[in-house]
């Protein structure tokens, strides 16, 4: 809930900016100015970097060779008063039965969600003063945190330079509702969650849905400055956006880099370079504005080949895996934790059960069962006899795509699965023109023509930065302005789920 609230906050006030949302209250306690932070660059172009604090709560002065703390000059100012009320409703008629899906609360009535962190303050380090203060000091390359960070060649040392904190007591509550409707003799169940953040003036909170109370000052977002560290420990702050941090590479390291641009032998390139397929590099540019959905075909072809390994699984195993994945789509936190575990497995680590500590039953059991179906025994922290490297690599691609989708989009994605719309949606890029147009009478799209179904798909596309429109003759699908990677992410997920159920009667 805390992670959802802070992500929504940044989505509204700093989309695409420098601020990073605090994902847990435990991390909020670690967000001290000048804390050292590890920035982990990811494997796929659509994956946002992850940031990790040192378990020993190191500050910049703790990792410098010369003894003595670094005392920053802190500038504090009012940031913003954040209050947001909104409602999100989708409803339509499918086979003469009513279906309602809402972005935050399921049901046929209009429901408002409230986000209010109240007045927020910004605390930031005076960088000019900091640079003068550490001018003649060096990074201690033998410090345990720095040594471990340096082992992973793509990790970057950062320093926390700014944070946004609350000034009032806040309450976060969450409510889950289920909407059921008949569909072809069965029931379509859509689970949706509403997360509400409110400022409370008194200590008495009577809301029975209240789960979490946040005292001031709690950090909800922060920003970092990257460091470029040289062989001898000298370093510089990367103050320009085009200047990237990292550790200076030796000539021998540069000469042994793999074709995918990774030097670490334990990296995901060992798992994801399959059959000579082209990897999506870290430097890939986001998709163009107002582009036809057919523009996705070249990259989708690569992932379609990867997902072919799903067809090697027994039908019963594929169906069970598909159904369990559909279950976890209702909870973005579960999807995020599943992806984290899969990525750690592919990196050669032993993730273990602590990664799932924030999950409750049955979500935790779902994740463990899903991993067992793709060949990993989470309890014993080792691959099973049925584990296949290519299968885990393909599953990593799928979970990485799901993890980048907004929580509301995941919920509607699950509804599209239950409405059996995957074949039609996967066909769309292949039958649209360079202008994004295709005939409304195209047989492959027959499942999308119903007005209620179309509105559901239209909302899914909108949440993934695509415009889907239909008139009496044609259907049109194009990207939004500056769509980022979300259109590609959606279609990777669609392709992966479709590969799981291909030739199955579900």
Residue pairs with C-beta under 8 A, 6 or more apart in sequence:
1 172
1 173
1 174
1 195
1 211
1 212
2 22
2 23
2 24
2 25
2 172
2 212
2 214
3 21
3 23
3 24
3 333
3 336
4 195
4 332
4 333
4 407
5 115
5 172
5 195
5 197
5 220
6 21
6 22
6 23
6 220
6 221
7 21
8 84
8 115
8 195
9 21
9 82
9 115
9 117
9 220
9 221
10 17
10 19
10 20
10 21
10 221
12 82
12 84
13 80
13 82
14 221
18 223
19 164
19 221
19 222
19 223
20 51
20 221
20 222
20 223
20 224
21 220
21 221
22 28
22 31
22 219
22 220
22 221
22 222
24 358
25 212
25 214
25 218
27 53
28 218
28 219
28 220
30 53
30 57
31 53
31 160
31 163
31 219
31 222
32 57
32 59
32 160
33 72
33 74
33 123
33 124
33 125
33 160
33 161
33 162
33 163
34 59
34 60
34 61
34 70
34 72
34 125
34 130
34 159
34 160
34 161
35 53
35 54
35 57
35 58
35 59
35 60
35 159
35 160
36 53
36 54
36 58
36 59
36 60
36 62
36 63
36 145
36 157
36 158
36 159
36 160
37 51
37 52
37 53
37 54
37 157
37 158
37 159
37 160
37 224
38 51
38 52
38 53
38 54
38 145
38 149
38 155
38 156
38 157
38 158
39 49
39 50
39 51
39 155
39 156
39 157
39 158
39 224
39 226
39 245
40 49
40 50
40 51
40 52
40 152
40 154
40 155
41 49
41 154
41 155
41 156
41 282
42 48
42 49
42 50
42 282
42 343
42 400
43 262
43 267
43 268
43 269
43 272
43 282
43 343
43 396
43 400
44 280
44 397
44 400
45 280
45 281
45 282
45 283
45 284
45 485
46 280
46 400
46 401
46 404
46 484
46 485
46 486
46 488
46 489
47 400
47 403
47 404
48 404
51 158
51 224
54 145
56 145
58 143
58 145
59 69
59 70
60 70
60 134
60 159
61 68
61 69
61 70
62 143
63 139
63 140
63 143
63 145
63 146
64 70
64 134
64 137
64 138
64 139
64 140
65 137
65 138
65 139
65 140
65 233
66 136
66 137
66 138
70 130
70 133
70 134
71 133
72 125
72 126
72 129
72 130
72 133
73 125
73 126
73 129
73 130
74 123
74 124
74 125
74 126
75 123
75 124
75 125
75 126
76 121
76 122
76 123
76 124
77 121
77 122
78 119
78 120
78 121
78 122
79 120
79 121
79 122
79 164
80 119
80 120
81 118
81 119
81 120
82 115
82 116
82 117
82 118
82 120
83 114
83 115
83 116
83 118
84 114
84 115
84 116
85 112
85 113
85 114
85 115
86 112
86 113
87 102
87 104
87 110
87 111
87 112
87 113
88 102
88 103
88 104
88 113
88 408
89 100
89 102
89 103
89 110
89 111
90 100
90 101
90 102
90 103
90 412
90 455
90 456
90 459
91 98
91 99
91 100
91 101
91 108
91 452
91 455
92 99
92 450
92 451
92 452
92 453
92 454
92 455
92 456
93 99
93 450
93 451
93 452
94 181
94 183
94 419
94 450
94 452
94 453
95 183
95 184
95 450
97 181
97 182
97 183
98 108
98 181
99 179
99 181
99 183
99 188
99 190
99 415
99 452
99 456
100 106
100 107
100 108
100 179
100 181
100 190
101 179
101 190
101 192
101 411
101 412
101 415
101 456
101 459
102 111
102 192
103 192
103 408
103 411
103 459
103 463
104 111
104 113
104 192
104 193
104 194
104 195
104 408
105 111
105 113
105 175
105 177
105 192
105 193
105 194
106 177
106 178
106 179
106 190
106 191
106 192
107 177
107 179
108 179
111 194
113 194
113 195
113 196
114 196
114 197
114 198
115 195
115 196
115 197
116 170
116 197
116 198
116 199
117 166
117 170
117 197
117 199
117 220
118 166
118 167
118 168
118 170
118 199
119 167
119 168
120 164
120 165
120 166
120 167
120 220
121 164
121 165
121 167
121 217
122 162
122 163
122 164
122 165
123 162
123 163
123 165
124 161
124 162
124 163
125 161
125 162
127 161
127 225
127 237
127 239
130 237
131 237
138 232
138 233
138 234
138 235
139 146
139 157
139 227
139 229
139 233
139 234
139 235
140 146
140 233
141 147
141 150
141 229
141 233
146 157
149 155
149 157
150 247
152 264
153 247
153 249
153 253
153 262
153 263
153 264
153 267
154 246
154 262
154 263
154 264
154 267
156 226
156 227
156 244
156 245
156 246
157 226
157 227
157 229
157 235
157 245
157 247
158 224
158 225
158 226
158 227
158 245
159 224
159 225
159 227
159 237
160 222
160 223
160 224
161 223
161 224
161 225
162 222
162 223
163 219
163 221
163 222
163 223
164 219
164 220
164 221
164 222
165 216
165 217
165 218
165 219
165 220
166 214
166 216
166 217
166 218
166 220
167 216
167 217
168 199
168 200
168 201
168 216
169 199
169 200
169 201
169 203
169 213
169 214
169 215
169 216
170 197
170 198
170 199
170 200
170 213
170 214
170 216
170 218
171 197
171 198
171 199
171 200
171 205
171 207
171 210
171 212
171 213
171 214
172 195
172 196
172 197
172 210
172 211
172 212
172 213
172 214
173 195
173 196
173 198
173 207
173 209
173 210
173 211
173 212
174 193
174 194
174 195
174 196
174 209
174 211
175 193
175 194
175 196
175 209
176 191
176 192
176 193
177 191
177 192
177 193
177 194
178 189
178 190
178 191
178 192
179 189
179 190
179 192
180 187
180 188
180 189
180 190
181 187
181 188
182 188
183 418
183 419
188 415
188 418
188 419
189 418
190 411
190 414
190 415
190 418
191 330
191 411
192 330
192 411
193 330
193 331
193 407
196 209
200 213
205 213
225 237
225 238
225 239
226 237
226 238
226 243
226 244
226 245
226 246
227 235
227 236
227 237
227 238
227 245
228 235
228 236
228 238
228 243
228 244
228 245
228 246
228 248
229 235
229 245
229 246
229 247
229 248
230 248
231 248
231 250
238 244
238 245
249 263
253 263
254 263
256 263
257 263
258 269
258 273
259 273
260 269
260 272
260 273
260 279
260 281
261 281
261 282
262 268
262 269
266 347
266 348
267 347
268 343
268 346
268 347
268 393
268 396
269 279
271 346
271 389
271 392
271 393
271 396
272 279
272 346
272 393
272 396
272 397
273 279
274 305
274 306
274 390
274 393
274 394
275 305
277 302
277 305
277 306
278 302
280 299
280 302
286 482
286 483
286 484
286 485
287 295
287 296
287 479
287 483
287 484
287 485
287 487
287 488
288 295
288 479
288 483
289 479
289 480
289 481
289 482
289 483
290 478
290 479
290 480
290 481
291 436
291 478
291 479
291 483
292 432
292 433
292 434
292 435
292 436
292 437
292 477
292 478
293 428
293 429
293 432
293 436
293 466
293 477
293 478
293 479
293 487
294 429
294 430
294 432
294 433
294 434
294 436
295 479
296 429
296 487
296 488
296 491
297 429
297 430
299 488
300 429
300 488
300 491
300 492
300 495
303 397
303 492
303 495
303 496
304 495
304 499
306 390
306 393
306 394
306 397
307 394
307 397
307 398
307 495
307 496
307 499
308 499
309 388
309 390
309 391
309 394
310 318
310 391
310 394
310 496
310 499
310 500
310 502
311 318
311 499
311 502
312 388
312 391
313 321
313 373
313 391
315 503
315 504
317 373
318 500
318 501
318 504
319 501
319 504
319 506
320 369
320 373
321 370
321 373
321 374
321 500
322 497
322 500
322 501
322 504
322 506
324 366
324 369
324 370
324 373
325 370
325 497
325 500
326 414
326 417
326 418
327 362
327 366
328 334
328 335
328 338
328 363
328 366
328 367
328 370
329 335
329 402
329 410
329 411
329 413
329 414
329 417
330 410
330 411
330 414
331 363
332 406
332 407
332 410
333 358
333 359
333 363
334 359
334 363
334 366
334 367
335 399
335 402
335 403
335 410
336 403
337 355
337 356
337 358
337 359
337 367
338 367
338 370
338 371
338 399
338 403
339 399
339 400
339 402
339 403
340 351
340 355
341 351
341 355
341 356
341 367
341 371
341 378
342 371
342 392
342 395
342 396
342 399
343 396
343 399
343 400
344 350
344 351
344 355
345 351
345 371
345 376
345 392
346 392
346 393
346 396
350 381
350 382
351 378
351 381
352 378
352 381
353 378
353 379
356 364
356 367
356 368
356 378
359 367
367 378
368 378
368 379
371 377
371 378
372 378
372 384
374 387
374 391
374 392
374 395
375 383
375 384
375 386
375 387
375 388
375 391
375 392
376 382
376 383
376 384
376 387
376 392
377 383
377 384
394 496
397 492
397 496
398 492
398 493
398 496
398 497
401 489
401 490
401 492
401 493
401 496
402 410
402 493
404 485
404 486
404 489
405 413
405 463
405 464
405 486
405 489
405 490
405 493
406 463
406 464
408 463
409 460
409 463
409 464
409 490
412 456
412 459
412 460
412 463
413 460
413 490
413 493
413 494
415 456
416 422
416 425
416 456
416 457
416 460
417 497
419 447
419 453
419 456
420 447
420 506
421 447
421 448
421 453
421 457
422 494
422 497
422 498
422 501
423 444
423 447
423 498
424 444
424 445
424 446
424 447
424 448
425 448
425 457
425 494
426 491
426 494
426 495
426 498
427 444
427 445
428 438
428 445
428 475
428 477
429 477
429 491
431 438
431 442
431 444
431 445
432 438
432 477
435 476
436 476
436 477
436 478
437 474
437 475
437 476
438 445
438 474
438 475
438 477
439 473
439 474
439 475
440 449
440 470
440 471
440 472
440 473
440 474
440 475
442 475
445 475
447 453
448 454
448 457
448 475
449 470
454 468
454 470
457 468
458 468
458 469
460 490
461 467
461 468
461 477
461 490
462 468
463 486
464 486
464 487
464 489
464 490
465 479
465 480
465 483
465 484
465 486
465 487
466 477
466 478
466 479
466 480
466 483
466 486
466 487
466 490
467 476
467 477
467 478
467 479
467 480
468 475
468 476
468 477
469 475
469 476
470 476
479 487
